[in-house]
Amino acid sequence: MPLDASRVINGSYGEVYVDGQWETNFNHLEANVEIQKAEIRPSGDRWVHHKVTGLRGTGVISGFKVTSRLIQLNDPIRDSTKGAVRTEIVSKLADPEAWGYERIRLKNVMFDRISLANWTTGEVVNEEWPFTFEDYELVDPIVEGGGGGGFTPPGGWQVV
């Protein structure tokens, strides 16, 4: 069957939610899981085999600076008596021409740095927030001929 170009996902319909709040200022989200492996060299075999030993989730959200919300969210980490700030990020892709929509929940997200200031006179201010995460859930997959659905937000989130 030939590719139906209208079904190719357009990133313009992507949305980023942090703790259930749609962050309309962010226009880029990347999340990856690195599969960590150890090399296994059995005797009598020239082939190097591999054993999965771990997973590492990393990502970044970036876009326009509009508020100080993420600085405020991460502010408790300044206090040495408090633990790390953990949150959740939901990625949503909902191109109206696609087979459906996709939502992926990133769990136990911890930001790698707090972007306090980065601006230049005469330029739009952008910000970038790299992070790690410790699990994910493919909540709504896009399936040919069907669509995503059935997402129930945790804790009363209002995810549109």
C-alpha positions in Angstrom: 0.0 0.0 0.0 1.5 3.4 -0.9 2.1 6.1 1.7 -0.9 8.4 2.2 1.0 11.7 2.8 -2.0 13.2 4.6 -1.4 10.8 7.4 2.1 11.9 8.1 2.1 13.7 11.5 2.6 17.5 11.5 4.5 18.7 14.6 2.5 22.0 14.5 -0.2 20.0 16.4 2.1 19.0 19.3 1.4 20.1 22.8 3.4 19.9 26.0 1.8 19.5 29.5 3.8 19.9 32.7 1.9 18.6 35.8 -1.3 18.7 33.7 -1.0 22.3 32.6 -0.7 23.0 28.9 2.5 25.0 28.3 1.5 26.8 25.1 4.9 28.6 25.0 6.8 25.4 24.3 7.1 24.5 20.6 9.7 21.6 20.9 9.7 18.4 22.9 12.2 15.6 22.5 12.3 12.5 24.7 14.5 9.4 24.2 15.2 6.2 26.0 18.8 5.0 25.7 19.1 1.2 26.0 22.3 0.5 27.9 23.9 -2.8 27.1 26.9 -4.8 28.2 29.1 -6.7 25.7 29.1 -10.5 26.2 31.9 -12.5 24.6 31.2 -16.2 24.9 34.0 -18.6 24.2 34.0 -20.3 20.9 32.0 -17.6 19.2 33.4 -14.6 17.2 30.2 -12.6 17.5 29.9 -10.1 20.3 26.6 -10.6 22.0 24.7 -7.9 24.1 22.7 -8.0 27.3 20.4 -5.1 28.2 21.6 -3.7 31.6 19.6 -0.5 31.9 17.5 2.2 30.5 18.1 6.0 30.6 15.4 8.5 29.8 16.5 12.0 28.6 14.8 14.9 26.9 14.3 18.6 26.4 11.5 21.1 26.1 12.1 24.4 24.5 10.2 27.4 23.3 9.4 31.0 24.1 9.9 32.6 27.5 6.5 33.8 28.7 6.4 33.2 32.5 8.6 32.1 35.3 6.5 29.0 36.0 9.2 26.4 35.6 11.7 28.4 37.7 9.0 28.5 40.4 8.3 24.8 40.0 12.0 23.9 40.5 12.7 26.6 43.2 12.3 24.2 46.2 15.6 22.5 45.2 17.5 25.6 46.5 16.6 24.5 50.0 19.1 21.9 51.1 16.6 20.3 53.5 14.2 19.4 50.7 14.3 16.6 48.1 14.5 16.8 44.4 11.6 18.2 42.4 9.9 15.5 40.3 7.1 16.2 37.9 5.4 14.6 34.9 5.3 15.7 31.3 2.7 14.6 28.7 3.5 14.9 25.0 0.4 15.1 22.8 0.4 14.9 19.0 -3.0 15.5 17.5 -2.8 16.2 13.7 -6.4 16.2 12.5 -5.4 14.4 9.3 -3.6 11.6 11.1 -5.1 8.2 12.0 -5.6 9.5 15.6 -3.6 11.2 18.3 -0.7 10.1 20.5 -0.1 10.8 24.1 3.0 9.8 26.0 3.4 10.3 29.7 7.0 10.8 31.0 7.2 9.9 34.7 9.5 11.1 37.5 10.9 14.0 35.4 13.7 15.9 36.9 15.0 19.0 35.2 18.8 19.1 34.7 19.2 22.9 35.1 17.2 25.9 36.0 17.2 28.5 33.2 17.3 31.8 35.1 18.3 34.4 32.5 19.3 34.2 28.8 18.3 37.2 26.7 19.6 39.6 24.1 18.3 43.1 23.3 16.0 43.1 20.2 15.5 39.3 20.2 12.7 37.1 21.2 13.6 35.2 24.4 13.7 31.5 24.1 14.3 29.0 26.9 15.4 25.3 27.0 14.8 22.9 29.8 16.7 19.6 29.5 15.5 16.8 31.8 15.8 13.1 32.7 12.9 10.8 33.3 12.6 7.3 34.9 9.7 5.7 33.1 7.1 6.4 30.4 3.7 5.3 29.4 2.4 5.2 25.8 -1.1 6.3 26.9 -2.7 6.7 23.4 -0.9 5.1 20.4 -1.6 6.1 16.8 -2.8 2.9 15.0 -3.4 2.7 11.3 -7.1 2.9 10.6 -7.9 4.0 14.2 -7.0 6.6 16.7 -5.7 7.3 20.1 -8.1 7.6 23.0 -9.1 6.7 26.5 -6.6 9.0 28.3 -7.6 9.5 31.9 -5.5 12.3 33.5 -4.1 11.6 37.0 -5.1 13.8 39.9 -7.9 15.7 38.2 -5.8 17.1 35.4 -7.6 19.1 32.7 -5.8 17.8 29.6 -7.6 19.0 26.5 
